[in-house]
Amino acid sequence: MINTPEHINIFIAYTSTDRSFLEELKVHLSVLERLGLVDKVWYNGLVEVGSDWEATVHDALHRSDIILLLVSADFIASDFCYHQEMKQAVRLHEEGRVRTIPIIVRPCLWERAPFAELEVLPRNGLPISSSDWAHADEPYVQITRTIEDIILDLKQEDRPPDQQKRHLEFQRSQEEAEHYFAAGKWLEAQAKYQQALHFAQSESAVEVAAVERRLERCRNEIYFQRHLARGEQAYREERFLDARSALAQALVFKPEDS
């Protein structure tokens, strides 16, 4: 059974030859830790001196929710990586206890390996080391986004039925609000964002903060347009002091891109 979504742990299996790929992947995954989506990213370099190395790795592997296999010819050639990490990762995946994701870091005949039936990253099995990437960061960004989607799926699966219902209402309200927001229909967008917040009890702090920022923008737009209209009306009626006061109020709420 995968852990509760508040404690998503990632285990990375790799061979020392591919350490550079591990380090770069850790940098890109850090955004998921910053967002609170990942509790810990673990790899065997974290084993403390004097600890039972194999037992510690085995324990971390079985406490993980997502296992990433950094696959290369050296990884497949390593007895420990192949038998102690990869085979167990595939078994745990088949049992539904973890999500195991092979990541092809260098070209190799991975299609013959036991994990070949799993979804591999980057997409289409293009190795991270390939010169076909437009930028060296591109495969890592794709991998990180996919892992983020998997984590969000795990969170959704773990929600009780009432939380799932609130989550769906939150998503529906947010989508409708975004539609009105893009159309500049600020009153309608404000109402939908408020409705989304009503259903946001089980949403992450990041998601709630994003809705609150949108809601604040809607309020500023409404106040800005309201005072601007009053100022223009007063100006047309040659009530210049009233017009000046209303326009000054409009400037207080003027959005930066208006």
Backbone bond lengths (Angstrom), bond angles and torsions (degrees), N, CA, C in turn:
res aa  C-N    CA-C-N  psi(-1)  N-CA   C-N-CA  omega(-1)  CA-C   N-CA-C  phi
1 M - - - 1.470 - - 1.525 109.24 -
2 I 1.322 118.43 125.22 1.451 122.43 179.71 1.524 109.77 -67.75
3 N 1.334 115.85 143.14 1.464 121.18 -177.17 1.517 111.89 -58.79
4 T 1.352 115.87 166.83 1.451 120.09 175.19 1.510 109.14 -62.72
5 P 1.346 118.69 148.78 1.453 121.62 -173.24 1.511 114.45 -63.65
6 E 1.354 117.80 -16.32 1.467 118.64 178.09 1.515 111.33 -70.95
7 H 1.336 118.55 -14.18 1.457 121.84 -175.23 1.528 110.13 -132.05
8 I 1.308 116.86 64.95 1.465 121.83 178.16 1.523 108.93 -82.36
9 N 1.342 116.19 120.69 1.458 122.09 179.26 1.525 109.49 -113.61
10 I 1.318 115.65 136.87 1.462 121.67 178.72 1.525 109.23 -112.57
11 F 1.314 116.14 131.28 1.463 123.01 176.47 1.528 107.77 -110.08
12 I 1.315 116.53 130.28 1.466 120.95 178.71 1.524 108.82 -114.25
13 A 1.336 116.05 118.89 1.463 122.15 175.94 1.525 108.46 -99.80
14 Y 1.320 116.21 131.16 1.465 120.25 -176.25 1.524 108.86 -157.29
15 T 1.313 116.34 165.83 1.451 121.29 172.79 1.522 108.24 -105.96
16 S 1.315 116.28 151.62 1.471 120.29 -174.38 1.528 112.44 -58.41
17 T 1.315 117.54 -26.30 1.465 120.58 177.52 1.519 111.35 -61.33
18 D 1.337 116.34 -28.58 1.469 121.61 -177.24 1.528 112.27 -102.63
19 R 1.319 116.42 25.42 1.466 120.73 -177.41 1.529 112.09 -57.72
20 S 1.332 117.88 -36.19 1.471 120.38 -178.12 1.524 111.64 -62.61
21 F 1.346 116.66 -34.97 1.468 120.04 177.86 1.534 110.14 -69.47
22 L 1.315 116.60 -38.52 1.460 120.97 176.32 1.525 110.87 -59.09
23 E 1.331 116.51 -48.75 1.461 120.55 -176.60 1.528 111.24 -62.05
24 E 1.320 117.01 -42.04 1.465 119.86 -179.77 1.523 110.75 -68.71
25 L 1.325 117.80 -39.09 1.461 121.22 179.25 1.529 110.11 -64.49
26 K 1.323 117.58 -40.34 1.459 121.39 178.05 1.530 111.06 -58.37
27 V 1.323 115.98 -41.71 1.465 120.33 179.69 1.524 110.33 -60.34
28 H 1.331 117.02 -44.55 1.468 120.48 -178.02 1.529 111.54 -71.88
29 L 1.329 117.65 -34.37 1.467 120.29 179.55 1.525 112.20 -72.48
30 S 1.320 116.77 -16.43 1.468 119.47 -177.28 1.528 112.34 -59.10
31 V 1.333 117.62 -27.74 1.467 119.57 179.18 1.531 110.53 -63.38
32 L 1.331 117.20 -33.26 1.460 120.36 178.91 1.526 110.97 -70.76
33 E 1.338 116.39 -31.00 1.464 119.85 173.57 1.525 110.35 -70.25
34 R 1.335 116.45 -41.51 1.469 120.58 178.90 1.529 111.29 -60.59
35 L 1.319 116.21 -35.74 1.466 121.07 -178.82 1.528 112.50 -80.62
36 G 1.316 116.73 -5.29 1.455 119.93 -179.30 1.517 113.73 80.27
37 L 1.335 117.44 12.66 1.463 120.70 179.79 1.525 111.82 -83.74
38 V 1.327 117.21 -24.51 1.463 122.40 -178.58 1.515 108.77 -123.69
39 D 1.337 115.97 131.02 1.458 120.22 178.69 1.526 110.65 -82.07
40 K 1.344 116.69 -44.14 1.458 119.36 -177.76 1.516 110.91 -154.83
41 V 1.336 115.48 140.88 1.464 122.47 171.24 1.525 106.39 -106.84
42 W 1.342 116.42 118.38 1.465 121.11 -173.42 1.522 110.20 -115.10
43 Y 1.336 116.79 143.77 1.463 124.04 174.90 1.523 106.22 -151.29
44 N 1.313 117.36 164.50 1.465 118.89 -169.90 1.522 114.13 -68.93
45 G 1.316 117.31 -10.58 1.460 119.78 175.27 1.512 112.78 -68.99
46 L 1.354 116.90 -10.78 1.458 121.15 180.00 1.533 112.55 -90.93
47 V 1.331 117.10 -1.87 1.466 119.99 178.33 1.526 108.62 -65.25
48 E 1.321 116.39 128.04 1.464 120.98 -178.57 1.529 111.17 -73.84
49 V 1.334 115.08 146.64 1.459 121.08 178.49 1.532 109.46 -59.93
50 G 1.334 115.77 131.96 1.455 120.46 179.83 1.515 113.79 93.90
51 S 1.336 117.76 -10.63 1.459 120.84 179.92 1.530 110.28 -78.99
52 D 1.315 115.54 160.50 1.466 120.69 173.29 1.527 106.69 -73.76
53 W 1.323 116.66 102.01 1.464 122.52 -169.19 1.526 111.66 -58.11
54 E 1.329 116.87 -54.29 1.463 120.37 -175.99 1.528 111.56 -64.54
55 A 1.327 117.42 -40.14 1.466 120.50 -179.83 1.529 110.80 -66.12
56 T 1.336 116.43 -38.00 1.468 120.50 179.68 1.519 110.83 -66.26
57 V 1.331 116.26 -43.66 1.468 120.54 178.23 1.520 110.07 -63.39
58 H 1.324 117.02 -43.95 1.473 121.63 179.75 1.529 110.45 -59.52
59 D 1.337 116.79 -43.91 1.459 121.09 -178.82 1.528 110.91 -64.96
60 A 1.337 116.35 -44.36 1.472 120.26 179.76 1.524 111.26 -64.37
61 L 1.316 116.53 -38.42 1.464 121.20 178.89 1.527 110.56 -60.48
62 H 1.329 116.79 -43.26 1.461 121.00 -176.52 1.529 113.35 -80.58
63 R 1.326 117.55 -11.37 1.461 120.40 176.43 1.529 111.92 -97.74
64 S 1.311 116.61 1.02 1.467 120.46 -176.88 1.523 111.03 -85.58
65 D 1.321 114.44 161.28 1.466 122.16 175.84 1.517 111.18 -107.26
66 I 1.325 115.18 -30.85 1.464 122.11 178.58 1.523 107.72 -131.65
67 I 1.327 116.43 130.22 1.463 121.28 178.07 1.523 108.36 -115.79
68 L 1.310 116.04 124.82 1.461 122.30 177.73 1.527 108.63 -106.56
69 L 1.321 116.70 125.59 1.460 122.28 178.32 1.525 108.20 -105.13
70 L 1.324 117.80 114.15 1.467 121.00 178.55 1.522 107.26 -86.48
71 V 1.325 114.68 99.39 1.466 121.36 -166.82 1.523 112.01 -93.42
72 S 1.320 114.15 131.88 1.460 122.83 173.08 1.521 106.47 -152.98
73 A 1.333 117.63 176.81 1.463 120.14 176.32 1.531 110.08 -61.82
74 D 1.324 117.03 -36.24 1.464 120.25 179.05 1.525 111.29 -67.27
75 F 1.316 117.37 -37.15 1.464 121.33 177.60 1.522 109.83 -62.01
76 I 1.316 116.43 -47.21 1.473 120.78 -179.00 1.528 110.82 -66.89
77 A 1.333 116.79 -32.93 1.467 120.74 -179.16 1.525 112.67 -75.16
78 S 1.335 117.45 -20.42 1.458 121.20 -178.54 1.524 110.27 -76.57
79 D 1.330 117.46 122.11 1.462 120.88 179.36 1.522 111.11 -60.68
80 F 1.331 117.07 -41.99 1.463 119.31 -178.12 1.524 110.80 -67.50
81 C 1.331 117.01 -47.62 1.470 119.94 179.61 1.523 111.08 -60.62
82 Y 1.338 116.30 -41.80 1.463 120.62 -174.53 1.528 111.72 -73.79
83 H 1.325 116.84 -50.53 1.464 120.05 -172.44 1.527 113.09 -88.39
84 Q 1.335 117.07 -42.94 1.459 120.16 -174.12 1.531 113.77 -85.79
85 E 1.313 117.00 -27.91 1.463 119.30 -177.57 1.528 111.70 -108.53
86 M 1.318 117.08 -59.27 1.461 119.87 -174.35 1.524 112.91 -62.56
87 K 1.318 118.14 -48.48 1.470 120.02 -177.77 1.526 111.73 -63.83
88 Q 1.339 116.25 -39.82 1.462 118.87 177.33 1.524 111.04 -66.78
89 A 1.331 116.33 -38.10 1.469 120.68 179.52 1.521 111.09 -62.98
90 V 1.320 116.46 -41.85 1.463 120.60 178.65 1.528 110.00 -65.51
91 R 1.341 116.94 -41.77 1.470 120.30 179.81 1.532 110.87 -64.06
92 L 1.319 116.96 -44.43 1.464 120.58 179.25 1.526 111.16 -63.00
93 H 1.334 116.17 -35.93 1.461 120.63 177.60 1.528 109.97 -65.52
94 E 1.320 116.68 -45.77 1.464 121.04 -178.94 1.529 111.13 -64.13
95 E 1.321 117.07 -30.04 1.467 121.74 177.93 1.525 112.34 -80.51
96 G 1.322 117.06 -4.90 1.452 121.37 179.38 1.517 114.16 77.64
97 R 1.320 116.97 17.52 1.467 120.86 -176.77 1.527 112.44 -91.68
98 V 1.317 117.74 -22.47 1.467 122.05 178.58 1.524 108.63 -144.79
99 R 1.319 115.46 169.64 1.463 121.58 166.84 1.522 106.68 -106.54
100 T 1.300 117.52 118.92 1.462 122.26 179.13 1.524 109.38 -104.87
101 I 1.322 115.48 128.69 1.464 121.04 -176.34 1.527 109.79 -127.62
102 P 1.322 118.25 110.08 1.468 119.91 173.66 1.538 109.50 -73.74
103 I 1.317 116.61 133.01 1.461 122.38 176.98 1.523 107.53 -117.80
104 I 1.315 116.59 116.64 1.470 121.04 -176.06 1.526 108.49 -82.29
105 V 1.321 116.35 110.39 1.472 119.61 -177.47 1.523 112.32 -93.93
106 R 1.358 116.58 -33.18 1.466 120.83 177.51 1.526 109.03 -139.20
107 P 1.328 117.71 154.20 1.469 119.70 -178.17 1.531 111.52 -59.12
108 C 1.331 115.21 136.94 1.457 121.76 176.21 1.526 107.51 -166.55
109 L 1.313 116.46 172.84 1.466 120.41 -178.35 1.536 109.07 -88.16
110 W 1.318 115.46 60.90 1.462 120.20 -175.94 1.525 112.52 -69.61
111 E 1.341 116.43 -20.50 1.458 120.04 -178.29 1.528 112.44 -63.78
112 R 1.327 117.70 -15.61 1.472 121.04 179.30 1.534 111.91 -96.83
113 A 1.304 117.81 -1.29 1.457 121.58 -176.56 1.526 111.26 -83.32
114 P 1.328 118.76 160.41 1.468 121.89 -179.10 1.519 114.54 -59.90
115 F 1.335 117.73 -22.56 1.468 120.60 -178.21 1.524 112.64 -90.20
116 A 1.318 117.34 5.57 1.466 120.75 -173.82 1.526 113.13 -60.68
117 E 1.342 116.82 -26.06 1.466 120.62 -179.82 1.529 112.38 -77.79
118 L 1.324 117.38 -13.91 1.459 120.68 179.43 1.528 110.23 -80.63
119 E 1.313 115.92 160.53 1.461 120.54 175.85 1.521 108.89 -71.73
120 V 1.330 116.80 122.39 1.457 120.16 -178.67 1.523 110.03 -101.41
121 L 1.306 114.54 156.51 1.454 122.76 173.78 1.525 108.58 -126.21
122 P 1.319 118.41 153.44 1.457 127.04 -10.43 1.536 111.43 -59.14
123 R 1.319 115.27 164.96 1.457 120.02 -177.54 1.528 111.41 -56.91
124 N 1.319 115.41 145.10 1.461 124.17 -178.65 1.523 112.27 68.36
125 G 1.344 116.68 10.90 1.461 119.58 176.45 1.509 114.66 70.22
126 L 1.319 117.80 18.42 1.463 120.47 178.58 1.526 108.55 -72.98
127 P 1.328 118.27 117.92 1.470 120.10 -175.74 1.529 112.60 -60.65
128 I 1.318 115.15 150.13 1.460 120.39 176.84 1.523 110.50 -58.17
129 S 1.335 116.36 -35.44 1.466 121.02 -176.04 1.519 113.63 -76.15
130 S 1.331 117.90 -5.49 1.466 121.17 -176.53 1.533 111.63 -62.27
131 S 1.313 115.65 143.07 1.473 121.28 176.91 1.521 111.61 -79.79
132 D 1.344 117.69 -1.39 1.463 121.17 179.91 1.522 112.66 -75.46
133 W 1.315 117.78 -15.30 1.459 119.95 178.46 1.524 110.34 -72.07
134 A 1.329 115.50 138.17 1.468 119.91 -179.57 1.515 111.39 -66.87
135 H 1.331 116.41 -32.24 1.459 121.92 -179.97 1.519 108.29 -143.94
136 A 1.322 117.38 147.13 1.463 121.71 -176.25 1.522 112.38 -61.19
137 D 1.341 117.73 -27.50 1.469 120.74 -179.57 1.526 113.04 -79.81
138 E 1.323 117.22 -17.18 1.467 121.32 -171.48 1.531 113.57 -56.25
139 P 1.350 119.79 -48.27 1.476 117.84 -179.49 1.525 112.84 -64.77
140 Y 1.324 117.07 -34.11 1.467 120.02 179.78 1.529 111.31 -68.23
141 V 1.318 116.34 -37.07 1.464 120.26 177.69 1.529 109.67 -64.71
142 Q 1.328 116.15 -44.32 1.466 119.94 178.16 1.527 111.19 -60.74
143 I 1.321 116.85 -43.37 1.466 121.72 179.75 1.530 110.65 -63.16
144 T 1.327 116.63 -45.82 1.465 121.08 -178.05 1.519 111.08 -63.30
145 R 1.320 116.88 -42.06 1.466 120.02 178.58 1.527 111.20 -62.69
146 T 1.321 116.49 -41.35 1.465 119.77 179.87 1.525 111.00 -65.36
147 I 1.314 116.83 -41.62 1.463 120.44 178.24 1.530 110.11 -64.40
148 E 1.326 117.22 -39.36 1.463 120.35 176.43 1.527 110.23 -59.02
149 D 1.342 117.31 -43.95 1.465 120.95 179.00 1.538 110.79 -61.77
150 I 1.328 116.29 -40.51 1.461 120.36 -179.86 1.529 110.55 -64.38
151 I 1.332 116.17 -41.95 1.467 120.19 179.05 1.520 110.78 -62.72
152 L 1.327 116.51 -42.98 1.461 119.80 178.87 1.529 110.77 -64.17
153 D 1.337 117.04 -35.30 1.470 120.41 175.21 1.526 110.80 -64.33
154 L 1.332 116.63 -41.76 1.460 120.24 178.56 1.524 110.77 -62.19
155 K 1.317 116.32 -40.99 1.455 120.17 178.33 1.528 110.87 -63.10
156 Q 1.326 116.17 -40.76 1.456 120.77 -179.39 1.527 110.43 -65.72
157 E 1.333 117.02 -42.73 1.463 120.63 -179.55 1.516 111.58 -63.68
158 D 1.334 116.77 -30.44 1.461 120.52 -174.91 1.529 113.39 -85.81
159 R 1.329 117.79 -6.97 1.461 120.11 -178.41 1.521 111.29 -71.48
160 P 1.333 118.38 137.19 1.467 120.84 170.50 1.530 108.90 -63.27
161 P 1.335 117.96 160.40 1.469 120.50 -176.21 1.524 114.21 -53.64
162 D 1.356 117.54 -40.61 1.458 118.43 -178.57 1.522 111.34 -68.67
163 Q 1.332 116.40 -34.80 1.463 119.58 176.44 1.515 111.03 -68.42
164 Q 1.322 117.00 -38.20 1.460 120.32 178.13 1.526 110.32 -61.44
165 K 1.328 116.31 -41.64 1.463 120.16 179.54 1.527 110.72 -62.94
166 R 1.359 116.73 -45.17 1.463 120.11 178.32 1.524 111.30 -63.68
167 H 1.337 115.33 -37.53 1.468 119.38 179.52 1.526 111.40 -63.84
168 L 1.334 116.09 -42.67 1.466 120.15 178.61 1.529 111.26 -64.63
169 E 1.339 116.34 -39.48 1.464 119.82 177.19 1.527 110.59 -65.80
170 F 1.327 115.54 -39.20 1.466 120.21 176.94 1.526 110.29 -60.05
171 Q 1.333 116.63 -48.41 1.463 121.00 -179.32 1.524 111.26 -62.23
172 R 1.337 116.35 -43.48 1.462 120.45 -178.53 1.532 110.56 -63.35
173 S 1.320 116.64 -46.30 1.466 120.39 179.84 1.520 110.93 -63.82
174 Q 1.316 116.24 -40.61 1.469 120.43 -179.39 1.522 111.14 -65.33
175 E 1.325 117.52 -41.78 1.458 121.12 179.07 1.530 111.01 -63.68
176 E 1.336 116.72 -42.90 1.471 120.12 178.22 1.526 110.39 -65.03
177 A 1.329 116.47 -39.55 1.464 120.48 178.83 1.523 110.62 -62.80
178 E 1.323 116.91 -42.13 1.465 120.59 179.63 1.528 111.24 -62.86
179 H 1.324 116.09 -36.20 1.468 120.34 177.88 1.531 110.12 -62.96
180 Y 1.320 116.58 -47.77 1.468 120.42 178.94 1.529 111.08 -66.36
181 F 1.327 116.34 -38.44 1.465 120.94 179.88 1.525 110.49 -60.03
182 A 1.336 116.16 -46.35 1.469 120.61 -179.19 1.523 111.47 -63.97
183 A 1.343 116.54 -29.14 1.468 121.19 -179.40 1.526 112.47 -87.02
184 G 1.334 116.92 -2.25 1.457 120.18 -179.09 1.516 113.70 73.78
185 K 1.335 117.02 21.21 1.468 121.37 177.75 1.528 107.39 -94.15
186 W 1.333 114.77 83.39 1.454 120.80 -167.33 1.526 113.70 -69.25
187 L 1.325 118.78 -38.30 1.456 120.98 179.59 1.528 110.91 -64.20
188 E 1.328 115.56 -44.62 1.460 119.80 -179.93 1.534 110.68 -66.50
189 A 1.344 115.69 -41.30 1.465 120.16 179.09 1.529 110.42 -63.79
190 Q 1.344 116.63 -42.17 1.462 120.63 179.19 1.523 110.73 -58.94
191 A 1.310 117.59 -44.42 1.462 121.49 -179.05 1.528 111.27 -62.43
192 K 1.334 116.33 -40.70 1.464 120.09 -178.25 1.527 111.70 -72.71
193 Y 1.336 117.32 -36.87 1.465 119.21 176.72 1.535 110.34 -65.74
194 Q 1.328 116.77 -38.69 1.465 120.22 176.54 1.525 110.25 -63.18
195 Q 1.321 115.84 -38.92 1.463 120.29 178.11 1.532 110.45 -65.74
196 A 1.339 116.56 -39.59 1.467 120.54 178.35 1.525 110.75 -61.25
197 L 1.329 116.81 -42.60 1.468 120.48 179.48 1.531 111.57 -63.83
198 H 1.316 116.30 -29.86 1.459 120.72 178.66 1.530 110.84 -63.29
199 F 1.338 116.48 -31.04 1.465 121.35 -178.07 1.535 112.54 -101.78
200 A 1.333 117.71 13.74 1.469 121.37 -169.86 1.521 114.47 -93.73
201 Q 1.336 118.25 16.35 1.471 119.95 -174.86 1.523 112.93 -58.26
202 S 1.330 117.47 -34.66 1.467 119.88 -175.60 1.531 112.76 -103.80
203 E 1.333 116.89 9.41 1.463 119.99 -179.73 1.527 110.50 -85.60
204 S 1.324 115.92 159.38 1.460 120.23 -179.73 1.521 110.82 -70.99
205 A 1.324 115.57 158.65 1.468 120.81 178.58 1.521 111.10 -60.80
206 V 1.319 116.80 -33.02 1.469 121.11 179.52 1.523 110.58 -65.00
207 E 1.344 116.48 -45.30 1.464 120.80 -179.12 1.532 111.23 -66.24
208 V 1.328 116.24 -41.63 1.468 120.28 179.36 1.529 110.30 -64.14
209 A 1.327 116.66 -43.25 1.464 120.49 -180.00 1.528 111.26 -61.94
210 A 1.327 117.45 -36.70 1.462 121.06 179.02 1.532 110.89 -64.89
211 V 1.336 116.45 -41.33 1.467 120.35 177.76 1.524 110.01 -66.14
212 E 1.320 117.05 -42.18 1.463 120.47 -179.61 1.530 111.75 -62.65
213 R 1.328 116.95 -36.86 1.478 119.59 176.78 1.523 111.16 -65.49
214 R 1.325 116.25 -41.06 1.466 120.39 177.71 1.527 110.44 -63.82
215 L 1.326 116.13 -42.05 1.462 120.94 -179.49 1.530 110.39 -62.87
216 E 1.313 117.16 -42.05 1.461 120.87 177.87 1.528 110.98 -62.70
217 R 1.323 116.78 -38.94 1.469 120.85 177.61 1.527 110.33 -63.01
218 C 1.338 116.79 -42.20 1.466 120.14 178.59 1.527 110.74 -60.90
219 R 1.318 116.70 -45.57 1.458 120.01 -179.72 1.523 111.48 -61.01
220 N 1.315 116.91 -42.70 1.466 120.26 178.89 1.526 111.47 -63.59
221 E 1.321 116.11 -40.39 1.470 120.10 178.72 1.531 110.36 -63.44
222 I 1.327 115.83 -42.81 1.475 119.69 -179.51 1.520 110.75 -63.44
223 Y 1.336 116.87 -47.86 1.461 120.21 179.64 1.522 111.15 -64.35
224 F 1.319 117.16 -40.07 1.457 121.65 179.48 1.526 110.95 -60.59
225 Q 1.315 116.47 -49.73 1.460 120.30 -177.77 1.528 111.42 -68.07
226 R 1.325 116.90 -35.34 1.463 120.68 179.39 1.534 110.83 -64.08
227 H 1.336 117.65 -48.67 1.463 121.11 -179.55 1.536 111.10 -69.69
228 L 1.335 116.16 -34.58 1.458 119.57 178.71 1.528 110.18 -64.06
229 A 1.338 117.13 -43.38 1.463 120.87 179.13 1.522 111.07 -62.93
230 R 1.337 116.34 -41.05 1.466 119.72 178.38 1.528 110.83 -63.96
231 G 1.321 116.22 -40.94 1.462 119.73 179.51 1.512 112.17 -64.84
232 E 1.318 116.48 -41.98 1.467 120.12 179.57 1.520 111.14 -66.18
233 Q 1.348 115.97 -39.22 1.463 119.80 177.97 1.530 110.62 -64.02
234 A 1.340 117.14 -44.60 1.469 120.99 178.95 1.528 110.70 -63.71
235 Y 1.300 117.24 -36.99 1.473 120.27 179.75 1.519 110.91 -65.37
236 R 1.346 115.53 -42.60 1.466 118.91 179.06 1.520 111.22 -63.48
237 E 1.324 116.24 -31.06 1.465 120.74 179.55 1.528 111.95 -89.55
238 E 1.339 116.04 7.17 1.468 124.07 177.88 1.525 112.14 60.69
239 R 1.333 115.48 30.85 1.468 120.48 171.38 1.535 106.30 -96.99
240 F 1.310 114.38 76.76 1.455 120.59 -166.81 1.533 113.46 -68.09
241 L 1.322 118.26 -34.47 1.455 119.69 177.26 1.524 111.09 -65.77
242 D 1.342 115.44 -42.05 1.467 119.86 177.13 1.531 110.48 -64.46
243 A 1.343 113.96 -39.88 1.463 118.53 179.88 1.525 110.39 -63.01
244 R 1.334 116.23 -44.52 1.463 120.41 179.81 1.523 111.05 -61.87
245 S 1.318 117.19 -42.57 1.469 121.21 -179.84 1.528 111.32 -64.22
246 A 1.337 116.10 -43.57 1.466 119.68 -178.91 1.528 111.48 -66.60
247 L 1.343 116.53 -40.89 1.460 120.10 -179.70 1.527 110.99 -68.34
248 A 1.330 116.47 -34.29 1.461 119.41 176.28 1.529 110.40 -63.87
249 Q 1.344 116.21 -40.14 1.458 120.65 176.51 1.536 111.10 -64.69
250 A 1.343 115.61 -38.49 1.468 119.19 178.79 1.520 111.00 -60.85
251 L 1.330 116.19 -39.64 1.467 120.25 -178.23 1.532 111.84 -65.00
252 V 1.329 117.39 -27.73 1.471 120.42 177.77 1.528 110.73 -61.81
253 F 1.337 115.85 -36.32 1.462 120.31 -175.59 1.523 112.42 -103.07
254 K 1.332 117.65 5.70 1.461 120.80 -175.64 1.526 110.48 -63.43
255 P 1.350 117.54 118.37 1.478 120.70 175.77 1.519 110.03 -63.13
256 E 1.306 116.23 150.58 1.456 120.66 -175.62 1.514 113.59 -59.83
257 D 1.342 117.69 -34.20 1.470 120.36 -176.00 1.514 112.11 -99.26
258 S 1.344 118.32 14.51 1.471 120.52 178.75 1.518 109.87 -90.25
